[in-house]
Amino acid sequence: MDNPVLVEVTRGAGVESRHRGAYVVMDADGGIVASAGAISARVFPRSAVKALQALPLVEGGFADRFGLSADEIALCCSSHSGQPHHIAASASMLKKAGRDVGCLECGAHWPVYDKAARALALAGEVPSALHNNCSGKHSGFICLSVGLGEDTRGYVGAGHAVQRATRAAMVEMTGDAHDPATAGIDGCSIPTYAVELKALALGFARFGAGGGKGAGMGPARVRAAERIRASVAAHPEMVSGTGRFDSVLMGALGARAFTKTGAEAVFCGALPELGLGIALKIDDGGTRASEAMMATLIGRSLALDGHQKEVVDRLAAPVLTNWNGIEVGRVRVVG
């Protein structure tokens, strides 16, 4: 059976596009609060799980060993825009571990933020691996590798100690096997495992609540999760960038919500005060639909007023304009 239509895009009075998908809101004990579609289907979470991937770095004491600041820990969870503060923080992390950009194995691309890309080009420069939107996560991996006493070369490979530690943390948090037989390679070259959507929601419920039945969270991991969430709440600008969903939403809600998008319209989130986790996937990979759906689920779950409600409502039903600034349609959640 097809997943239901979750989001429509209008033009004038008509519906121009429809986005199908699935979502699940779950508590830390595995209870389903709300859901639609095939929540047992396996999806590649991509960048949506970076906060879980950062757990070994913080839990193992390596963030303290290298003196990582809160904004640098937040950057480990990011798909950043390549703005100057992102580049500086990533370079700083590498320096603290005694390494440099030459160690990064994520590849290079132009900054996502248009102004940063233009500034780089006008200066006659080309992007380095620091400009890769995953460089914060990878700089964290370098710190973890050095902390473990491992050679940093090949740290993106599934057999490297860094990726083994990362996979183990994700298995323990989600309760899903992360089977190598269903693994792929992410855009930044690390393994990405096909995981049940409901397992992702469970993992983020535990991440936000500090445990749950059968959770792989001892005291050190609970403290690590709390520190990661606090770092992101204090520095939401590090997680994506100017005008982008995660930074805008968490800039308004602070510690009340953690959200992280991934490629192909997968989205994960945690609502710590309610002990809930959220995971969703839009079938066609449409990010405009996944953002609207995540904002709607948060708006329906949390009691919001004032500025917080205004921001969430705007993200849940964005207005579409043309090049002349004329409103031409809207993105809206249905059902």
N, C-alpha and C positions, 0 to 999 in steps of 0.2 A: 504494500500500500504506500502511496506517495505521502511524504510529509505534508502537513497542512500549510496553506498560505498564511504567513505570519505578518507580512508587511506589503503594503501597496504603495505605488508611486503614482500620483495624480498629475494630470496636465489639464488645466481648466477644470471642467466638471467631470471629466472622464478619468478612468484608471488606465494608465499607460503601461505599467509594469507590475508584476506580482513576484514576490520572493517567498519560496517555500523553505521550511527549515524545522528544526527541533530545538527545544530548550527544556531544562530541568532546574528547579530550585530544590535544594536538599539540605537537611540538617546534618550535624556532625555524627549522628548515630545511623545515618543511612535512610532516614525517613524522607519521603518525597512530599514536598509542600505544594508544588505545582509543576506541571509538565505538559508537553505536547510533542507529538511526533515520535520518531524512533530514537529513544534515549539510550537504548542498548547498542546502537550502531557505533562502530569504531570510526574515529576521526583523528587526523593528525593535528595535535593542538598547536604545533609550531611555536610562535613566540608567546602565546598566551600563558605558558607555564614557567616563564623566566623566574618568577618569585620562588617557585619550588626548586628550580635549578640552583638558586642562590643559597639554599639552606646549608649545604655542606661547607661553604666558605665561612658563613657566620657561626654556625653551630660548632665547627671544628676549632674556633678560636683564631682563625687566620685573619679575619677582618681586624681583630684587635692587635694581632701580631704585627700587621703592616700599617696599623694606624689609619684604617680607612674611615673617612668621614661619613656623616649621614647622607650627604648628597652623592657620594661615590657608591654607597650601598644601594641607594635608590637607582643609580645608573645601571647597576647590575641587573635590574628588573626591566630595563627599558628597551624600546624600539625607537631610539631617539631620532631627532630631525637633523642632526649634524650641525647644530648651532654652536657658536664658540664655547659656551659653557659646557656643552656635552664633550667636545673634543678635549678641552682642558682637563676635565675630570677623568676621562679615560686615560690620557697621557700621565696624569698624576698617579693613578693606580699602578700603572706599569712601573713608573719610577720608584714607587715605594717598595715594589717587589724586586727592584734591581734589574728591570728589563726595559725594553723599548718597543716601539711599533713594529719592529722587524720580527717580533715573536708572534704577532697576531696572525691567525690562519683563517680569518673570516672573509677575506677578500675586500676589495674596495669598490665603492660606488659614490656617485655624486650625492651631496646632502639632500635629504628629503625636503628641507625647508628652502623654498625658492630663493629667498634673499641670501641665505648662506651659500647656496650654489653659485649665484651670480657674483657674489663677492669673491669667491674662490677663483672663478673664471677671469674676472676683471683684474685680479692680482697675477694672472698668468700662471696659476698653480693648477695642479691636478689632485684629485682626491687620493687619500691614503686609506689604509684599513681603519684608521681612527674615525673616518667619516662614515664607515659602515654603520647602519642603524643598530647593529648588534655588538658594536665594539665595547660597550660597557659590560655586557655579559661575558665577552671573551677576555676582557682585562681581568674580570673576576676569576675566570678559569685559570689565567696565568698565575694570579695570586694563589689560588688553590694548589696548582701544580708545584709551585715553588715551596709552598708551605708543607706539602706532602713529601718534599725532597725528590720529586720526579723531574725528569727531563721534560721541558715544555714542548719539545718537538713532537708533533703528531698528537697534541692534546685533543684534537677534534675527533680522533678515531674512537670507535666503540670500545676497543680494548684498552685504551689508556685509563690510568687510575682516575683521572678527572671525570671521564664519562661514566666509568663504573660507579663512582660515588654519586654522581648526578642521577643516574638511572635508579640506584638503590633508594635514594630519597624519594623519587617520584613513585616507585613501586609501593613503598611504605605509606606514603601519604594518600594515594588513590586506591590502594588495594587491587590494582590491576597489574598484570604480569609484565607489561611492557616487553612483549615477546620479540626477540630479534628477528623472528620470521616475518613479522609484520612491520618492520622498521623501514624507514626511508631516510633520505639525506635532506636536511633542512637547507634553506637558502644560504646560511652562514657555514655550512659544511658539517655541523654536528649531527648525530643521529636524532631522528624524530620518530616516536613510536605511535602506532595506531592504538588509541585508547577509547574505551566506552565513554560516551558523553556523560553518563551518570557517574562514572568513576571520577571524572574531572570535577564535577560539582561536589562530590564527596571530599576530594582532596582539598578543595578551596574552602569548604565548610570547616574542615579540621584546621586548615591554615589560619582561618579567622577566629575560630572558637578555642583553639588551643587543645584540641583533642576530640575524643568521641570513642565509641565502642571500637576496640581493636585498632585504634589509631597508632601509627608508628611515631609517637611523639613523647619522648622522655622530657625531663625538665629542660635540658639544654636546647632541644628543638623547639619547645614552646617559647623559650626566651628568644631564640633566633627568629622565629616567625613574628613575634611581637616587635623585635627590633627592625626587621625588614618593613613591616607595616608602618611603624612609626617614622622610619626614614623616608618612605614614599609619601606619607601624609605631610611631612615637613617640607618635602622638595618634589611636589608633583610635576614641576616643570622639567625634571630630569627624565621622567618616564616616557614622554613622547615629545612634546614641544609646543611652541606657540600655536594656539588655535586648534590643537588636536584633541580628540575626545578624552583620552585618559587624563591628560593634564588639566583640561577644563573641568571635567567632572570632579576629580579628586581635589582640585583647587577650591571647589565650592563646598564639597562634603567633608574634606579632611579625613580624619580617621574613621568616619562612619562607613566608608566604602573603599574597597580596593578593587580596581578593574584593570584588566590587561587584554588587549586585542592580540590576535594572531592573524597570519596570512590566511587567505581564502575564507574570511568571515567566520572564524571561530573566535569565541569570546569567553573569558572566565572572570569570575568576580567573587568577592567575599564581603559579607555584611556582618562584621564582628559583633555588634551589639545584639544581633538576632541569632548569631551562631549559624548562619546560612551560607551556602555556597551556590553559585550560579554557573552553568555552562550552557552555551548555545552554539549552533552552527547553522548558517544559511547555506542551502544546497548549492546555489550558483556562485558562491564566493563574493557576494555583493556586500561590501563593507558598510554602505549607507544603511542597509537593512539590519545588519548585526548591531550597529551603533544605536539605531532607534529602538531595537528590541531590548538591548541591555539597559538603556535609560528607562524604558517603560517598566521593566521588571523591578528596577531599583525604586522607581517612583511609586509603584504599587506596594512595595514591601516596607519602605521607611516612611515615617511621619515627617513630612517636610513642610516648611513654610518660608515665606520671605525669599531671600536671594537663592537659597538652595532649591526651592521649588521652581523658581523662574529658570534657573540653569537646567535642571533636569527636564522640565517640560519642553524647553527649547531643543534639547538634544533628542528628545523622544519624538518630536514632530517637526523636523527642520523644514524651513521654507526654501524652495528652489527658485532662484532668480536667473535671468538671462544676463548677457553682457552689458545691458543697459540698466541693470538693477531692477528690472520689472519682475514682480512675482509671477511665476508661470505654473507652479504646482507645489506639492508637498509630499513628504515621506510620512506615512502613517501606519501604525501598528493596527492590525485587525484581529478580531476574535478575542 
